[in-house]
Every structure is written in C-alpha cells, then in structure tokens.
Amino acid sequence: MKTIRNLCLAALAALLLAPAVQAQDLPRFEKMVRQLSGAKYQGRGYARDGVRKAGKYIAREFQKSGVDAVTLQSFTLDINTFSGKMDMWADGRKLAPGIDFSMREYSPGVHGEFPVYHVDTLNFDADRMFADLARPEYANCLVCCEFWFTYNHREAFSKLQKAGACPNAGLLYEWTSPIKFYKAYGEKVVDKPIVWVTPEAIAGVKTVRLNVDNEFLKGYPTENVIAKVEGRRHDGCYVFTAHYDHLGNLGWKVYYPGANDNASGTAAIITLAQYYAEHRPEYDMYFIAFSGEDANLRGSTWFVEHPVVPLDQIRYLFNLDMIGDNNPVQYCEVSDAGMARYGLFEQINAEQGLFQALNRGELAANSDHYPFAVRGVPCIFLENQEGDAFPYYHTPNDNMKTIRLDSYIPVFKLVTSFVEKDCLSD
Ligand SMILES: [Zn+2]
C-alpha cells in the first residue's frame, strides 16, 4: 500500500511539476529583444544595413519556431540617413547627439560655423524678422526658434527652409529633452539643414559649429519577413504583424536600439508563430515582420498593395507595436471593420484579469495596422503606452535597461484567446 501511495504521490508531483503546455515564452522573447536591440543591428536602420541583417535573423528565428514557410517580400525605398560625422558645438561647448541635439529626418548634412539668430517669440513680427536677417551680421546664420511656435507661423518659417528665399543657412528648432528623432523617413532632402536642439543647450548661444554628414539612399532594397503556419482550413486566416525596422544611426557613434519600439512586438510575433506551429490552428496563420514602418509605413503599405493573401480573407489582424512596457491599462486602436468583435477583447480581458482595462483611442496612421484598417480589414493595434519605458521611445535610451517586460504575457494571452474564441463563433 505504501508503495502504491508513494507511486501515486510521485505521479501527482510529476503532474504538478510538468511544464504546462508551452504558450507564451518569456525567456525566448527577452533573448530576441536583446539580440534585435544590440549593436550588431545598429538600430535596424538603412545606412549600415542593420535592417537587412535583422531581417535575416528574424527569418531564421521563424524557421526555428517550426513554421511551415518563410518568405521575404522585397521592396525599395528612398531614405535619408545620418551615419557619418555628427558633431555640434554651441559657443564652443560640445553637444551630445541624440541627447542635446538631433537632425530633422529630411535635413541635408551641414558643415561650418554659423551665427545664431534667436527669434523673438514674445513680440513676433515676420517682417521685422526678415529685415533683421538681411543685416550683414546675420548673413549665413541659423535661425533658432521654439518648434511649436514655428508650427503656428508656417508660411514665414517654410520660407526660411527654401534656397534663395532668405539668406539664412538653416534652422535650429528647439524641442524639449529628450529629443526624439521622430521618423526615419526622409524620402526627400530639403534645401537647408534643420537641427533639433534642446532649449537648455541653445539658450543665449551666439555661434554654432556643425559637422554633420548625411547620405541619401535611393532605391534601398528592404524586406517584409512573412511566416505562415497552415491551419486545418484555408478559407480564412489570422494575421499578426509587427515592424522590425527602427531609426538606425544618428552619426557613427549613436544608434537607436528600439528595444520597446519595436523589437518587443517583433519578438512577440515570433513566439506566437512558435505557439501556433506547436498547436495546429483552425485557420491559416500569418506572421509579418514589416520593414519601413518608421519610414512612413512603407512596408505595410507595400504589402496591402501586393498582398500575399487576399485582404478580404483576413478574419482579424493584430498589430503589436511597443509592448515592452508596464502600464496596467492597455492602449488599443480598432478599425471600423474590427469594432463588431471588439467586445470579445473586453470580455476576455475581464474574464482573465489580463489588464486593468483596455483604453481604446481614435484610429490613426501611427503604425502598420492603418493601411489595413482603411481597406476594411478587421484589426486591432496594441501598444502599451505611458508606462515606465514610454518616455524613452525614439531616443537612444530605448534599450534593455529601460524596457519593461510586463505587457508581453497579457498581450499574448489576449490575442491567442481571441483567436480561439473567434474560431468558435462561426
Ligand atoms: Zn513602432
């Protein structure tokens, strides 16, 4: 009896200790985020081929996950890059790229020493500014102004950007710290340099020296990485998307690791591919790592214009962008076509206690769900905003130190539970 009871206890213990069916994979998720945000991929930008190397790594990780097929969808883009010299001095004081200053994405390079003309924003008068700028002491100067002020006087300031319209050499736009290198897209280069600079770094400064190289890449080839897991049925599919490109370099020393934006979403869809490869799904599943997102949604726009699966076959699309944070309230956007089933997300979230709440915002062209949403695809965009990692996105400090891993598991559970229940609703 004793032996049998021990055997029973041993069996029970084995059962309790046995790993649950592998679903989310936090260690693998973290490992891939670390890899993608590392120096090897240089911020997954274009100038140093970081994005191409990252695409190859992602294709390998999809293969390792046991998916049925991995394909690369190539397209080209024109892109302005900064991966050479990136030096700035304000009255002889050296400034830090990415911290004290940054370049507007479509700025040309700039080399030389320039007087600074500070715009009088309290008593602004455009005619007086242009009269001042015609004076010899301001010949070839940089016009410095708080960015939002210029935004409200667009006509005057766009004149300052055009060659021949005014004798200034360029513009300094003040932006509060941390300076965000907002977009990688510069599908053009404007006539005059535009530098973002913090108010603290430029206050009262009389002379600026700049040594900044740019390189405009024309027809740069890049790839969307598409993995597929075959379902039992082929008359519909679910799609998981995440962009893997990021902002690349700001000079030869600084790169934007983009751990949260969006190594996090990329790593998450690879673990989702692994999950569905191990648990044969009802419908076909696609996992798309997009390039060109921070270059104006170029990868997802190319995809919807050249879809590998008819868009009307997509039962639901989940776009994960920045899920490496710790806000207990999860932000989302839902397309019009996706609203009919939005209640299912809320129901699952409440039943499983995943997030305190879902906070649904207005649909916007802020990530790769948008080109699908405007074409009538049911989709949801999940981004964990306003947590501890959020202030660092689009800065050189979006890295493994500032990322938070909290939102990965609840997001994983939310989307997999949705697919499971949605399949039953037929
Ligand atoms: Zn992003």
Residues whose N, C-alpha, C, O or C-beta is under 5 A from the ligand:
A	BS01	ZN	D261 N262 D321
